[in-house]
Amino acid sequence: MTLLWIVVPALVAVSVASLIARARRRRLARLRSAWEKPVERTRRLDAMAESHASRVGDAASRSLDDRTWKDLDFDHVFAAIDRTHSTLGQHALYHRLRTAPTGDHLDAFEALVTRMSEDAAARERASLALERLQDPHGYDVWWLARPDAVEDRDWFVIFPVLTAVSVSLAAMTLAGAIPPAALLALLVTNVAVRYATDRRIGSLARSFRQCGPIIATAGSLRFLTGDAVDPIIRPLGADVPDLARMKLISRWVNGDPFMLSISPNPLAVAVSEVVMLAYEYLNLALLLDGTGVYFGVRDLARRGNALVRVAAAVGDVDAAISVASFRASTEQWSRPDLSASGSSAGMSELRHPLVEDAVPNSIALPAGRGILVTGSNMSGKSTFLRTVGVNAVLAQTIYTCCAREYRAPVFHVRSCIGRSDDLLSGKSYYVAEVDALLELVRASDGAGPHLFLLDELFRGTNAVERIAAGQAVLLQLLGGDDDRTPHIALAATHDRELVDLTSARFDAYHFGDDVGPDGLTFDHRIKPGPSTTRNALALLRLHGAPDALLTRAAETAALLDRQRGATVIAR
């Protein structure tokens, strides 16, 4: 019999250890197979945007504005880079990409990305720890540091009092000191109190439930040390020990004491479900979550800032793993050379991260000057503007460029590219565009270098005013006729007159095209000088337009060319 008591527990322990080891091997295999690959998932971008806004608070200038974020299609850029394991990591990556003009602790983040790229064992260990943080409440953790984050009421003291009295009466009942009826009456009272306060206490308890997994994961990541990454990971060592009580309270109110990962082993699930069921009955009888809320509110008032620092560090570790995976899957990328303010910019073999088999382009951008890009629709003008803007933001936030070489000062990136009505405010496209352009003009008064990206200014208005207003805006962005600024402006246009009127401050480039048997073809390569071709008549001819129509159009075009003195090549 004695041997049986030894053998059976030993067999159970071996079986449990085997199950845990097999589950870990499966998780590792899944992580390794997913490395370097994009992740298809539903992303709560609205929640991340709100969380980012909450995190930056009143410092709106530290955020890439809504117009530029939308113009540069950064929701999709974010999705292409996002290979995170946790909601905290998703938020951290979104926050970093949207922080202007540079991401926090950029050098330390780069050191962390490099380690996650080169040290597979550390990366996998961190990834396994991060997988438990899948709760959507992870997007909202930043508000917990506010002084008024969780409401505190004097009457909350009733919960620990009733819990303590209930436990005492239970002990006295078991000892035979008092009759069971007294304990039963108190438990019935507790149940009534629990149901009467469920709405208020249940909501507050959910606020604390995310704290425990965050703190536990942070503790698992404390192996990440080093001077280079210390500005990011310091809270993992400095603040986690002080959050031990908050972690206990979170387990207390959670009902999930094991804080299982997103893919736990079956045995852990079974044990956890039994514990959670027992907790529900105990909670109902002893008001455990209410007591946890009472102590948690006070602990949060003292430790809220430490919790937020820890959450930021955990999220940045996950974001670093995501960027490392993105780099590994990118055909060509480079670290930027962020030069001094006021210096010129040079970008070699620049590509857009969302364009498959993108044609690389190179460009030099002198400080205080601009570039006007001409060419046909679909030739690549707008994509080129977005390519420059996206890579400038990536360079300054995740230290990663889709280019062979990127050298530029740190820019404040601002754009007016997309065309849409502002339905919420009832503004037409034209009014919304004027408001957006005037915001850029006001921003140009700032001393810091700006990168302005503009596409087809005042399109849809009459030609004379479109060209006149466009010239005035472009020159004003660079300081007017005489002043010199560190800003750079890139604009796309179809108006050759605008190229001529701004030639003193803007260099002309173009994207070419050709008309073949199958229609227009493009090489999507930027070339110096304005566009010297037009293709409307050639396309009409290719698609069978009547000869009389073609003759009339050609005569009118020749007349207009003589009046304007234009030099173009008509196919």
Buried (B, 14 or more C-beta within 10 A) or exposed (E): EEEEEEEEEEEEEEEBEEBBEEBEEEBBEEBEEBBBEBBEEEBBBEBBBBBBBBBBEEEEEBBBBEBBBBBBBBBEBBBBBBBBBBBBBBBBBBBBBBBBBBBBBBEBBBBBBBBBBEBEEBBBBBBBBBBBBBBEBBBBBBBBBBEEBBEEEEEBEBBBEBBEBBEEBBEBBEEEEEEEEEBEEBBEBBEEBBEEBEEBBBEBBBBBBBBBBBBBBBBBBEEBEEEBBBBBBBBBBBBBEBBEBBBBBBBBBBBBBBBBBEEBBEEBEEBBEEBBEEBEEEBBBBBBBBBBBBBBBBBBEEBBBBBBBBBBBBBBBBBBBBBBBBBBBBEEBBBBEBBEEBBBBBBBBBBBBBBEEBBBBBBEBEBBBBBBBBBBEEBBBBBBBBBBBBBBBBBBBBBBBBBBBBBBBBBBBBBBBBBEEBEEEEBEBBEBBBBBBEBBBEBBEEEBBBBBBBBBBBBEBEEEEBBBBBBBBBBBBBBEEEEEBBBBBBBBBBBBBBBBBBEEBBBBBBBBBEBEEEEBEBEBBBBEEBBEBBBEBBBBBBEEEEEEEBEEBBEEBEEEEEEEEBEEEBB
